[in-house]
Amino acid sequence: MAYTLPALPYDFSALEPHIDALTMEIHHDRHHNAYVTNLNNAIKDTPMADLSLEDLLRHISKYPAAVRNNGGGHYNHDLFWKVIGPHGAGHPSGVIATAIDEAFGNFDTFKEEFAKAATTRFGSGWAWLYVSEGKLKIGSTPNQDNPLMDLAEVHGTPVLGLDVWEHAYYLKYQNKRPDYIAGFWHVVNWDAVTKLYLAAI
């Protein structure tokens, strides 16, 4: 079973001015595509090729580093494109808003804690909102790790992820990661986050 690069569900320029078109093009067509290509090369003609991506990641400690890095890169970016979009609502509503309030007190506190996880992740990695034992939690992982992985620093099912590798923001924001994080809130697709949350609880 070969993996394929999913089409970006909106134009490269759709997230302007918060995420620029050139960054989106390079990020999707080069970086994500490379993860897919390298993952397929790593699992070709092995029993791993018969597993779903989620099954690979949940037992990633059994598999080579190339599968961990590129499988994580494929999964993380596939989720990232889904949870951002051109019609960001700014604030969540409905069931996900209620869950955020229950877990963190209110939306502003949630944003502060998520931004802290993203800002303080040293080097490359991701910040996550994830479900663990039915409840929302915030954490971060290095490189292309994610909470699904059995050897990750945090464990659960991701429902919102923010890529804080420099390739995700450096053309527009240079080294100003906090400015990139602030722009991220304008493009979060809370409907997609809600669907992931409902599937995870």
C-alpha positions in Angstrom: 0.0 0.0 0.0 1.7 3.1 -1.2 0.9 6.5 0.4 0.1 9.5 -1.7 0.4 13.2 -1.1 -3.1 14.6 -0.4 -4.1 17.6 -2.5 -4.2 20.8 -0.5 -7.9 21.5 0.0 -7.5 25.3 -0.8 -5.2 27.5 -2.8 -1.7 28.3 -1.6 -2.7 31.9 -1.1 -5.9 31.1 0.8 -4.4 31.7 4.2 -2.9 35.1 3.4 -1.9 37.3 5.2 -1.3 34.9 8.1 0.5 32.2 6.2 2.0 33.3 2.8 1.4 31.5 -0.5 5.1 30.7 -1.1 5.5 29.1 2.3 2.4 27.0 1.7 3.6 25.9 -1.7 7.0 24.9 -0.5 5.6 23.3 2.6 3.1 21.1 0.8 4.7 20.4 -2.5 8.3 19.9 -1.3 8.4 19.1 2.4 5.2 17.0 2.7 5.8 15.3 -0.6 9.3 14.3 0.5 7.9 12.7 3.6 5.5 10.6 1.5 8.2 9.6 -0.9 10.7 8.6 1.8 8.0 6.8 3.7 7.1 4.7 0.7 10.7 3.9 0.1 11.2 2.9 3.7 8.3 0.4 3.8 8.5 -0.9 0.2 8.5 -4.7 0.0 8.2 -5.1 3.8 5.3 -6.2 6.1 5.0 -2.5 7.1 3.5 -1.8 3.7 0.3 -3.7 4.8 -0.3 -1.6 7.9 -2.3 1.6 8.2 -0.4 4.7 9.0 -2.0 4.9 12.4 -1.0 1.3 13.2 2.6 2.1 12.1 2.7 5.1 14.4 1.2 3.4 17.4 3.9 0.8 17.4 6.6 3.0 15.9 9.2 1.8 18.4 9.4 -1.5 16.5 10.3 0.2 13.2 13.3 2.0 11.7 14.0 5.7 12.2 13.1 6.4 8.6 9.6 5.2 9.2 9.3 7.2 12.4 10.5 10.4 10.8 8.7 10.2 7.5 5.6 8.4 8.8 5.2 11.1 11.4 5.9 13.8 8.8 3.2 12.5 6.6 0.6 12.0 9.3 1.3 15.4 11.0 1.1 17.4 7.8 -2.0 15.6 6.6 -3.7 16.6 9.9 -2.2 20.2 9.7 -3.8 20.9 6.3 -7.2 19.8 7.6 -7.2 21.8 10.8 -6.3 25.1 9.1 -8.1 26.8 6.3 -9.4 30.0 4.8 -12.5 30.3 6.8 -11.1 30.2 10.3 -13.8 31.0 12.9 -11.5 32.7 15.4 -13.3 31.1 18.3 -14.6 27.5 18.6 -18.2 26.8 19.3 -20.4 23.9 20.3 -18.9 20.7 21.7 -15.3 21.6 21.2 -15.7 25.0 22.9 -17.3 23.3 25.9 -14.5 20.7 26.1 -11.9 23.4 26.0 -13.6 25.3 28.7 -13.9 22.2 30.9 -10.2 21.3 30.3 -8.6 24.7 30.6 -11.1 27.1 32.2 -11.7 29.3 29.1 -10.5 29.8 25.6 -8.0 32.5 26.4 -6.3 30.3 28.9 -6.2 27.5 26.4 -4.6 29.8 23.8 -2.0 30.9 26.3 -1.1 27.3 27.2 -1.0 26.1 23.6 1.1 29.1 22.6 3.5 28.3 25.5 3.9 24.7 24.3 4.6 25.9 20.7 7.0 28.7 21.8 9.0 26.6 24.2 9.5 23.6 21.9 13.2 23.8 21.4 14.3 23.5 17.8 11.9 21.7 15.4 8.7 20.1 16.4 4.9 20.4 16.9 2.4 21.7 19.5 -0.7 19.6 20.0 -4.2 19.6 21.4 -4.9 16.0 21.9 -7.4 13.7 23.6 -6.2 11.4 26.3 -8.6 9.2 28.3 -11.5 11.3 26.9 -10.1 14.6 28.0 -8.3 17.4 26.1 -4.7 18.0 26.9 -1.9 20.2 25.5 1.7 19.1 24.8 4.5 19.2 22.3 6.8 16.7 20.5 10.1 17.1 18.8 10.8 16.6 15.1 8.0 14.7 13.4 6.8 12.8 16.5 3.2 12.9 17.6 1.0 11.7 20.4 -0.1 8.6 18.6 3.5 7.2 18.8 4.2 4.7 21.6 7.5 6.4 22.3 6.2 10.0 22.2 6.6 12.4 25.1 2.8 12.8 25.3 0.2 10.2 24.4 -3.3 10.4 22.9 -5.1 11.3 19.7 -4.3 14.6 18.1 -7.1 16.9 17.2 -5.1 20.1 16.5 -1.5 20.5 15.6 0.8 23.4 14.9 4.0 22.9 12.9 6.8 24.9 14.5 9.5 23.8 12.2 11.2 26.9 10.7 10.1 25.8 7.2 6.5 26.5 8.3 7.0 30.2 9.0 10.5 31.5 8.3 9.9 33.2 4.9 7.3 35.5 6.4 8.1 35.6 10.1 11.8 34.9 10.2 12.7 33.9 13.8 9.5 35.5 15.3 7.8 32.2 16.2 5.3 34.0 18.6 4.0 36.1 15.7 3.5 33.0 13.6 1.6 31.4 16.5 -0.6 34.5 16.8 -1.4 34.3 13.1 -2.3 30.6 13.4 -5.4 31.4 15.4 -6.9 33.2 12.5 -6.8 30.1 10.2 -7.9 27.3 12.6 -10.7 25.3 11.1 -12.7 24.6 14.3 -15.2 22.4 12.4 -12.4 20.0 11.4 -11.1 20.1 15.0 -14.5 19.2 16.3 -14.8 16.2 13.9 -11.4 14.9 15.1 -12.4 15.5 18.7 -15.7 13.6 18.4 -13.9 10.7 16.7 -11.4 10.5 19.5 -13.6 10.5 22.5 
